[in-house]
């Protein structure tokens, strides 16, 4: 029996959404194709009609998870009246984002996995990384010197800070890491602290 094209596309999207969440929560090696298909409400037998391998699914799921609208759910804080970059920093380095691994930005959860994957996976990751970097760069006021360097430093502060905050067991220490990294990222935002 043949299914309509849009149904195959919808099924593929369900698999990508499930994979993006499970990869963020468990890492590449912590989840198998069976679990991903089960999470999508499908049987494992249909996997290869949508993806050639688990790694190809991983590369596409990274792109799905790094899409601006997906990433911003966990990383933006609209409750503040601050400028958009300050709001992004506050939301990214928040308890909510720290605790919402499955729904948050995949960079802190999957960077170490990507570093050990194929050239194609790393290239896909890099494209999405650059999209996020460009988003940060677009929030720095025009005419700022060293805009790219500041954007890279802010992104590294946010991702690295969130990784560390998630890794430690002591919640008080984790909160201190988040706060310290927010302060440091905001100093960089204001162009304070990038002197060599």
N, C-alpha and C positions, 0 to 999 in steps of 0.2 A: 504494500500500500504506500502510495506517495503522499507526502505531506506538502501543504502550501509552503512557498518560499519564506513567507513572513514567519511561519511557525518555526522553521529551522533557525532563522535569525533570532527569534525570541528565546529558543532553547539554548542557543550558543551564548546569548547574553546572560541567561540564568546561570550557566556554568561559569562564565567569567566573574559574575558577581559573587557566587559562592566561593570560587577559588581565591579571589582577591581577599575576602574576609578570612578564610581559613589559612592562607599563606601568611597573612599579617599576624594572626593569633599563634600559629604553630611553626612558622618557618617552612622552608622548602622541604626539608627532610622529615618534618614532623607531620606531614599530611600526604595521603596517597590519593590516587585517582578514584578509588572506590568511595572514600570519604567525601571527596568533592562532589562526585555524581550523586551520592546519597543526599548531601546537603542541598543540591539543586532539585531533588525530588525525582531523580532519574536513575536508571540502571547503568552500571559500569560498561556494559556492552556497547552502548552508543557513543562512548567517548571518542573513539577514533574516526567517527564520521564527522567530527567537528575540529579535532586537533591532531597533529601528527605525533605529538609526544607530550609528556608532562612538562618538559622544559619549554616547549613552544606555548603551552597554556600559561606557564609562569610568566613568560615575557609579555604576553597579551594582558594577563591579569595585572601585572605591574602598571601597564599603561592605563588600564581601567581605574586602578586604585589611585594613580597619580593625577587623574583628570582634575582640573581645578575645582569643579563643583563637588566632587567626592572628597577631595582632600580638605576643602574649606569647611566641611561639616564639623570636623574635629579640630580644626586649627584656627578658626576665626572667633573672635569675641566681639559680638556686635553690641554688647551692653555698655561698652565704654564710649565716651565722646571723643577719644583721641583720634589722631590721624590714622588712616588705613594701615600703614606699616606698623605702628604701635599696636593697633588692634590685632593684627596678624601675629605679632610676637607674643602678646598677652595670651591669645587663644591657643597658640601652638605650644607654649610652655606653661600650660595650665594642668591642674589636677584632672579635669575632665578629659583632656586629650591624653594625658598619661595613662589614665585608667581605661580608656576606650580603644584598646589596641586593635580590635577587629574592625573598627569603623574609622580610625584615624589615618593619618598620613603613613604610607608604607615605608618611607625612607628609614626611620629609626628601626623598624621591625625587620626589614629585609636587606639592608645594605650589605651586611656580612655574607648573606646567602648569594647575592648577586656577584660579589667579588670572586666567587669560586665557580661561576657558571660560564657558559660559552661566550664567544665573541658576540654572537647575535643577541643574546640576552643582555649582555653588558651594554651593547649599542642601543637597545631598546630602552634600558634604564637611563642611559645618558641623555637620550632625547627627552624623556620625561623630567629628568633632573633639570635640564636646561630650561624647560618650560616653567618650572617652579622658580628657578633662578631669575628668569626674565620677568616673572610676575613680581618678585621682590624688587628687582631693579626698577621696574616701572613705578613703584611706590616711593622711590627716593626722588626728592625734588630735582627738577631739571637744572642743569648747570652745575650740579655737585661734582667736585673733583673725586676721582677714584671711585666712581659709582659701582663699577663691576667688582672691585676689590671689597667694597663695603657690603655689597649684596652677597658675595661668597662668604664673607666673614659672618654675616647675620645668619645665613642658611646653615653654616657649619655650627654656629653657636646653638641654634634651635634644634637641629637634628642630634648633635652630640649631647646636648643637655638633656633632651628627652630620652635618649638611649640610656644615659647614666641614671636618670631619675627612675626609669623603669627597672633598672638592673639591681639597685640596692634594696635590701629588705626593710630597713628602718624608714618608716613613712615620714618621720620628722626630717631625716637627712634628705630624703627624696624631695620634700617640699623646699628645703634649703637650696638644693641643686636647681630646682625650677626657678626660684626667686633670684638666685645669683646669676643664672644664665639670662633671665629676662632683663636684669639690670645691665649686664654686659652687652647684650644685643641692642638695647636702647641707647647705650653710650655710642656704639658703632653707628646706629641710625642717625644720631646727632653729630656724627663725624668726630667723636671724641674717642681716642684709643686705637687708631690705626697708624700711629707713628712708628716707623721702623727703628 
